[in-house]
Amino acid sequence: MFASAKLEGRGAAIREPVVGIGFVDVLVTFSSGLLHVVELKMLKGRAVPGPAQLETYMKHKNRKEGWLVLFDARKWNRKTTVPQTIKRTSGTIRTVVIDVNPVPPSKRQEAP
């Protein structure tokens, strides 16, 4: 619903369509016909989940670019960097990290 509202009639968001042997989380398309493959995952540890799965969906939809949206639920003091792009044989995966477990205000350091 959020994606559909944000597109404001300029495109469509399709939730969990069948792609080959699985279900991609979201496909976004615009009036130009350009299709974006978006996979949503929870980031809980050091390993980045989803690139292999998203690569499969990209191959089935003949896309050279995919989007991996990661909800970062790791503890604030255990976060490691996530690459902005992941190169795969089928193309490039772009990552978007959404911090759902930020540094508590009491643990933040004030700037000098």
SEVOGU-282522 format. One record per atom (N, C-alpha, C): residue in one letter; atom name; x, y negated, z negated. Coordinates in steps of 0.2 Angstrom, whole numbers, plus 5000, padded with zeros to 4 digits. Atoms other than C-alpha are relative to their C-alpha. Example, Ala and Ser with C-alpha at 12.3 -4.5 7.8 and 13.67 -1.06 7.14 Angstrom:
BEGIN
 type atom    u    v    w
    a    N 5004 5006 5000
    a   CA 5062 5022 4961
    a    C 5004 4994 5000
    s    N 4996 5006 5001
    s   CA 5068 5005 4964
    s    C 4996 4995 4997
END
This chain:
BEGIN
 type atom    u    v    w
    m    N 5004 5006 5000
    m   CA 5000 5000 5000
    m    C 5004 4994 5000
    f    N 4996 5006 5000
    f   CA 5014 4988 4996
    f    C 5003 4999 5007
    a    N 4997 5001 4994
    a   CA 5023 4991 5012
    a    C 4995 4997 5005
    s    N 5005 5002 4995
    s   CA 5007 4989 5022
    s    C 4998 4993 4999
    a    N 5001 5007 5002
    a   CA 5003 4973 5013
    a    C 5005 4995 5003
    k    N 4995 5004 4998
    k   CA 5020 4966 5016
    k    C 5001 4999 5008
    l    N 5000 5000 4993
    l   CA 5019 4970 5035
    l    C 4995 4995 5003
    e    N 5005 5005 4998
    e   CA 5004 4959 5036
    e    C 4998 5000 5007
    g    N 5002 4999 4993
    g   CA 4998 4967 5052
    g    C 5005 5000 5006
    r    N 4995 5000 4995
    r   CA 5014 4966 5061
    r    C 5003 5007 5002
    g    N 4998 4993 4999
    g   CA 5017 4985 5059
    g    C 4996 5004 4996
    a    N 5003 4995 5004
    a   CA 5012 5000 5050
    a    C 5005 5004 4996
    a    N 4997 4996 5005
    a   CA 5018 5010 5035
    a    C 4997 5007 5000
    i    N 5003 4993 5000
    i   CA 5015 5029 5037
    i    C 5003 5004 4994
    r    N 4997 4996 5006
    r   CA 5017 5039 5020
    r    C 5000 5007 5001
    e    N 4998 4993 5000
    e   CA 5024 5056 5020
    e    C 4997 5004 5006
    p    N 5002 4996 4994
    p   CA 5021 5061 5038
    p    C 5005 5006 5001
    v    N 4996 4994 4998
    v   CA 5028 5078 5044
    v    C 5005 4999 5005
    v    N 4994 5001 4995
    v   CA 5045 5077 5052
    v    C 5004 5007 5000
    g    N 4997 4993 5000
    g   CA 5051 5094 5058
    g    C 4998 5005 4995
    i    N 5001 4995 5005
    i   CA 5052 5105 5043
    i    C 4998 4997 4993
    g    N 5001 5003 5006
    g   CA 5048 5093 5030
    g    C 4996 4993 5000
    f    N 5004 5006 5001
    f   CA 5039 5077 5024
    f    C 5005 4994 4999
    v    N 4996 5006 5001
    v   CA 5049 5060 5026
    v    C 4995 4996 4995
    d    N 5004 5004 5005
    d   CA 5043 5048 5012
    d    C 4996 4994 5004
    v    N 5004 5006 4997
    v   CA 5039 5033 5023
    v    C 5003 4999 5007
    l    N 4998 5002 4993
    l   CA 5040 5029 5042
    l    C 4997 4993 5000
    v    N 5003 5007 4999
    v   CA 5038 5010 5046
    v    C 5001 4999 5007
    t    N 5000 5001 4993
    t   CA 5034 5005 5063
    t    C 4998 4993 5002
    f    N 5002 5007 4999
    f   CA 5032 4988 5071
    f    C 4996 5000 5007
    s    N 5003 5001 4994
    s   CA 5022 4982 5086
    s    C 5004 5002 5006
    s    N 4995 4999 4994
    s   CA 5038 4984 5097
    s    C 5001 5008 5001
    g    N 4999 4993 5000
    g   CA 5037 5003 5093
    g    C 5006 5002 4996
    l    N 4994 4998 5004
    l   CA 5053 5003 5083
    l    C 4998 5003 4994
    l    N 5002 4996 5006
    l   CA 5052 5016 5070
    l    C 5006 5000 4995
    h    N 4995 4999 5006
    h   CA 5062 5016 5053
    h    C 4998 5006 4996
    v    N 5001 4994 5005
    v   CA 5064 5032 5043
    v    C 5003 4998 4993
    v    N 4998 5002 5007
    v   CA 5064 5028 5024
    v    C 4999 5006 4996
    e    N 5000 4995 5005
    e   CA 5068 5041 5011
    e    C 5001 4997 4993
    l    N 5000 5003 5007
    l   CA 5065 5037 4992
    l    C 5003 5005 4996
    k    N 4998 4995 5004
    k   CA 5075 5045 4979
    k    C 5002 4997 4993
    m    N 4998 5002 5007
    m   CA 5079 5044 4960
    m    C 5008 5001 4999
    l    N 4993 4999 5001
    l   CA 5098 5041 4956
    l    C 5001 5001 4993
    k    N 4999 4998 5007
    k   CA 5102 5050 4940
    k    C 5007 5001 4998
    g    N 4993 4998 5001
    g   CA 5120 5055 4941
    g    C 5005 4996 5005
    r    N 4995 5002 4995
    r   CA 5136 5052 4951
    r    C 4998 5001 5007
    a    N 5001 4998 4994
    a   CA 5130 5061 4966
    a    C 4994 4996 5003
    v    N 5006 5004 4996
    v   CA 5119 5051 4979
    v    C 4996 5005 5003
    p    N 5004 4995 4997
    p   CA 5104 5062 4983
    p    C 4997 4997 5006
    g    N 5004 5002 4994
    g   CA 5096 5062 5000
    g    C 5003 4999 5006
    p    N 4997 5001 4993
    p   CA 5108 5059 5014
    p    C 4999 5006 5005
    a    N 5001 4994 4995
    a   CA 5107 5077 5021
    a    C 4993 5001 5002
    q    N 5007 5000 4998
    q   CA 5088 5077 5020
    q    C 4998 4994 5005
    l    N 5002 5005 4996
    l   CA 5087 5060 5028
    l    C 5003 5001 5007
    e    N 4997 4998 4993
    e   CA 5099 5065 5042
    e    C 4996 5004 5004
    t    N 5004 4995 4997
    t   CA 5088 5079 5046
    t    C 4994 4997 5003
    y    N 5006 5004 4997
    y   CA 5073 5067 5048
    y    C 5002 4996 5005
    m    N 4998 5005 4995
    m   CA 5083 5055 5058
    m    C 5001 5004 5007
    k    N 4999 4996 4994
    k   CA 5088 5069 5070
    k    C 4993 5002 5003
    h    N 5007 4998 4997
    h   CA 5069 5075 5072
    h    C 4997 4994 5003
    k    N 5003 5006 4997
    k   CA 5064 5057 5075
    k    C 5004 4996 5005
    n    N 4995 5003 4995
    n   CA 5079 5053 5087
    n    C 5002 4993 4998
    r    N 4997 5007 5002
    r   CA 5085 5038 5076
    r    C 5007 5001 4998
    k    N 4993 5000 5002
    k   CA 5103 5033 5074
    k    C 5001 4996 4993
    e    N 4999 5004 5006
    e   CA 5099 5023 5058
    e    C 4994 5002 4995
    g    N 5005 4998 5005
    g   CA 5089 5028 5042
    g    C 5002 4996 4994
    w    N 4999 5004 5007
    w   CA 5086 5020 5025
    w    C 4999 5004 4994
    l    N 5000 4996 5006
    l   CA 5089 5028 5009
    l    C 4999 4995 4994
    v    N 5001 5005 5006
    v   CA 5081 5018 4994
    v    C 5001 5004 4994
    l    N 4998 4996 5006
    l   CA 5088 5024 4978
    l    C 4997 4996 4994
    f    N 5002 5003 5006
    f   CA 5079 5020 4961
    f    C 5005 5002 4995
    d    N 4995 4998 5005
    d   CA 5094 5019 4949
    d    C 4998 5000 4993
    a    N 5002 4998 5007
    a   CA 5089 5027 4933
    a    C 5006 5002 4995
    r    N 4994 4998 5005
    r   CA 5107 5030 4926
    r    C 5000 4995 4994
    k    N 4999 5004 5006
    k   CA 5111 5023 4909
    k    C 5005 4994 5003
    w    N 4996 5006 4998
    w   CA 5118 5005 4911
    w    C 5007 5000 5000
    n    N 4993 5000 5001
    n   CA 5135 5009 4905
    n    C 5003 5006 5004
    r    N 4997 4994 4996
    r   CA 5137 5025 4917
    r    C 4999 4999 5007
    k    N 5001 5001 4993
    k   CA 5134 5017 4934
    k    C 5006 4999 5004
    t    N 4994 5001 4995
    t   CA 5146 5019 4948
    t    C 4997 4997 5007
    t    N 5002 5003 4994
    t   CA 5146 5011 4965
    t    C 4997 5004 5005
    v    N 5003 4996 4994
    v   CA 5134 5017 4979
    v    C 5002 4997 5006
    p    N 4998 5003 4994
    p   CA 5141 5014 4996
    p    C 4994 4997 5004
    q    N 5006 5003 4996
    q   CA 5130 5002 5007
    q    C 4998 5004 5006
    t    N 5002 4996 4994
    t   CA 5131 5013 5022
    t    C 5004 5007 4999
    i    N 4997 4993 5000
    i   CA 5134 5032 5024
    i    C 5000 5002 5007
    k    N 5000 4998 4993
    k   CA 5140 5038 5040
    k    C 4999 5008 5001
    r    N 5002 4993 4999
    r   CA 5133 5055 5046
    r    C 5001 5001 5008
    t    N 4999 4999 4993
    t   CA 5135 5064 5063
    t    C 4994 4998 5004
    s    N 5006 5002 4997
    s   CA 5117 5059 5067
    s    C 4999 4992 5001
    g    N 5000 5008 5000
    g   CA 5120 5040 5063
    g    C 5002 4997 4994
    t    N 4998 5004 5006
    t   CA 5121 5028 5049
    t    C 4994 5000 4996
    i    N 5005 5000 5005
    i   CA 5111 5029 5033
    i    C 5002 4993 4996
    r    N 4999 5006 5004
    r   CA 5109 5012 5025
    r    C 4997 5001 4993
    t    N 5002 4999 5007
    t   CA 5107 5012 5006
    t    C 4997 4993 4997
    v    N 5003 5006 5004
    v   CA 5096 5000 4995
    v    C 4999 5003 4993
    v    N 5001 4998 5007
    v   CA 5098 5002 4976
    v    C 4996 4995 4996
    i    N 5004 5004 5005
    i   CA 5085 4996 4964
    i    C 5001 5002 4993
    d    N 4998 4999 5007
    d   CA 5091 4995 4946
    d    C 4993 5000 4996
    v    N 5006 4999 5005
    v   CA 5077 5002 4935
    v    C 5002 5001 4993
    n    N 4997 5000 5007
    n   CA 5088 5003 4920
    n    C 5005 4995 4999
    p    N 4995 5005 5001
    p   CA 5097 4987 4918
    p    C 5004 4999 4994
    v    N 4997 5001 5006
    v   CA 5109 4981 4905
    v    C 4996 4997 4995
    p    N 5004 5003 5005
    p   CA 5100 4977 4889
    p    C 5003 4993 4998
    p    N 4997 5007 5001
    p   CA 5101 4958 4885
    p    C 5005 5000 4994
    s    N 4996 5000 5006
    s   CA 5109 4963 4868
    s    C 5007 5002 5002
    k    N 4994 4997 4998
    k   CA 5123 4971 4878
    k    C 5004 4996 5005
    r    N 4997 5005 4995
    r   CA 5126 4957 4891
    r    C 5005 4996 4997
    q    N 4995 5005 5002
    q   CA 5142 4947 4890
    q    C 4999 4993 5003
    e    N 5001 5006 4997
    e   CA 5140 4929 4891
    e    C 5006 4997 5004
    a    N 4994 5003 4996
    a   CA 5151 4919 4904
    a    C 5003 4995 4995
    p    N 4996 5005 5004
    p   CA 5165 4909 4896
    p    C 4998 4992 5002
END
